[in-house]
Amino acid sequence: MLLRFPTTVPEAQECLAEEAVPIGGATLVWATWQRDGFPQQAMSLHELPEANVIGRESLGGAVVLNRVDGRVPDVLRLAAATIGTGAVRRTATVGGNIVGSALRCLLPAALVLDARARVLDADGIQETDLAEVTAKRPLLLSLHWRAPLASAYRKLPGEAGGPPPLVVAAALHADADGRDRLRVAVRDGYDVLSGSAACAADTDAEQVLRALRRQEFGDLPDEAWTTIADQVADLLSRD
């Protein structure tokens, strides 16, 4: 297998045109390749600057999880820190988790940041939303968002061999109209549900929770709502 390391976007496009298989840390594909055979050529974005950004409002798809640190909002930093073992986090990438993983532990965090994705295809760099990223699984270059006022993340304990543990993420944003908006996302099993509520200066946690319960969160277990309530109260107290 020929592994290519493009350093510019045109080089990455050339790799795609020549059917090089995009990989991140290869943690999700290595076993499949060993079983079914290796592709003729693969492509890593490890040396592509556009895929390696880390900042207050951006995170590259090629960034390995153990590099996701205090430069990004708490919700992303905490989410990355809970994924797999230390060995996995030294290899697995942001793009691999959001695009390639069935668990998508980073997706709730990205949703509450209201992140947009920059992806690469034959026509160049395109911007799209996370729904299209998870549905079509394009080559993810980076995520971008407006920095929140505050954010929170919790992965609840799960049983070994059981369903994926519940994940709850939340972020408080300042909207353009001068009001705040609190966004919440929950991974329940393999489903990720999200919603938001406007917050005025006199809005309390109970009002926000009532607004969220009227949205498409389905029948979440009590422990999920307890965690949501804790995060809502905490984030509103920081505003």
N, C-alpha and C positions, 0 to 999 in steps of 0.2 A: 504494500500500500504506500502510495506517495502522499505524504502529509505536507500541505502547502501553507505558508504563513504570509498572506498578503499584508502589505504595509500601507496601502492606499485603497480608497474606495474603488477606483477603476480596476485595480488588481483583483479585488474581491469579486467584482462583477464578472471579470474574466474567469475566475475559478468557478463561479456559479454556472456560467455559460458552458463550461467544459465538464459540468456535472460532478464537480467535487462535492462530497457530502459534508455539510457544515457540522462541526462538533464543538462542544465546549470542553469540559474536563473529561468527556467520554465516559463518565461514571454510569450513564444510562444506556449506553450502546455497546460497551465493550463485551459484555456477556453475549449479547445478540450476535456480534461479529464473530466471536469465537465459535458460536454454534452454527451460524449460517454462512460464514465466510466474510472476509474483509472486502470493502469497496476498493476499486482501483486507485482512487485518490480521495483524499479528505481535505478539509480546509479548517484551520483554526484562526480565530480573530484575535489571538493573544497579542499580536504586534500591530493591530489596527487601532490608531489613536481614538477614532470615533466610537469604538466599542469598549474603551477602557477608562472612560471618564468617571470620576467620583467627586461629587460636590453637594452643596446644599440643595440644589434643584436638579440634579442629574445623576444617573448611574448607568454605566455601560453593561451591555449584555455579556461581555467576555470577562468581567470582573469575577474573580473567585470569591466564594462566600466569606472566607476568613479575612478578606480585605474590606468588607463592608463595615465601616467604623463610624465614629462620631461625626464625620463630615456630612453624613446623610441624616434625615430625621430619625428620631428614636424608633418609630414604628418599623422602618426598614432594617435598622441596625439590630433590633431585638429579634425580628423575624429571622434574619440570616443566622444569628447566633444559636437558634434552636434547631437548625436543620442538620440531621445526621450526626455523625461523629466528627471529631477534629480532623481525622484523615479525609473524610468526605468533604468538609468545608475547605480544605486546602486544595481541592481539585475541582469540585462542582462549581458551576458558574451561575450567574443571575439569569442569563438567557436559557440555560438548560433547565433551571427550575421552573420558570414561567412557561416556556414553550414546550419543553420535552417531558416534564414530570407530570404524572397523574395527580400527585398530591398538591403541587403548586403552593407551597407554604408562603412564598413571597407575594402571591396574587392578592390576598386580602389587604396587605400593606400597600401595595401599589394602587388598589382601588380606592382606599380611603384618602390617598394623596391626590386622587383624580388625575393620575398620571396618563400621559400620552406616550406612544411608542414610536420610535424611528426605526424603520425596517429597510432592508435592502433587497431589491429585486432587479430584474434585467433592465428596468428603466431608471435605476438609481435609488436614491434615498427617498422614502415616502414616510409621511406621518399618519398614524392611524390610532384607533382606540384599542383598549385591552380586549374588548369582546372579539374584535377581528383577529387579534394576535392569538388568542386561545382557540379560535375556531379554525383558522387557516394555517397556523404555525409557520409563519414566515421567518426569515433570518433576522433576529432581533439585534439591532445595533445598540440601542440605549433607551432608557426611560427618562422622561422629563416632567416636571410638575412645578407648581408654585409652592414655596415653602409654607408649611402650616404654622399656626400659632403654637400648637402643641399636638402631641400624638402619643398613642399607647398601643401595646401589643401583648397578647397573652396566648400561649398554647397550653391548653389544659392537659392534665395527665391522661394517658391512654393505656389500654390494656395490651400487653404483648400478644400479637396475633389477632387482635381485635380490629375494629374499624379505625380509620384515621382519627387522631385526637381532635377535639374541637379547637378552632382557632378564632380568636376575636381581635379585631383591629379597629382603631378609631382615630380620627384626626379632626382637629378644630381649625377652620379656615376663616380668614377675613374675606368676605365677599366684596365685590366692587360697589355694591349699593350701600356699604357701610354697616351691614348686618353681618353676623357670623353664621357659619354653617358647620354643623357637626356631621361628619360622615362615618358610617359604621359598616364593616364587612365581617361576615362570619363564614368560616368553612365548616360545614356540617356534613360529615362523611366525605364524599368527593364533590359535593356541591358547594359553590361559593355564592352567597347571597349578600346583597348590599343595599343600603338606603341612606337617606340623609334627612336632616331636619334643620330649619332655620332657627337661629337663636338671637333674640333681642337682649338688651341689657338686663331686663327683668325676667328672662326665661329661666325657670328652674329645671332641675334634672327630671322631675316627674313629667313635666310638659314635654320634654324631648322624648322620653321613653314612650309616652302615649302616642306621639307622632310616629315614632319608629314602629310600634306595634301595629299600626294601621297599614304598614307597607308590606312588601312581598318577602317577608322573612320566613313564612311558613310556620310550622309548629316546632319551633326551636325548643330544646329541653330547658328546664329551669336553670341549670347551671350556666347555660349560655346567656340567658337574660340576667342572671345575677352578675356575671362578668361584664356584660354591656352596661348595666346600671352602675357598677363600680367605676368603669372607665368614663362614662358620661359625667358622673359627679366629679371625678377627678379633673377632667379636662375643663369643665365649666368653672371650677374653682381657680384654675390657673389663668383664666381670661382676664 
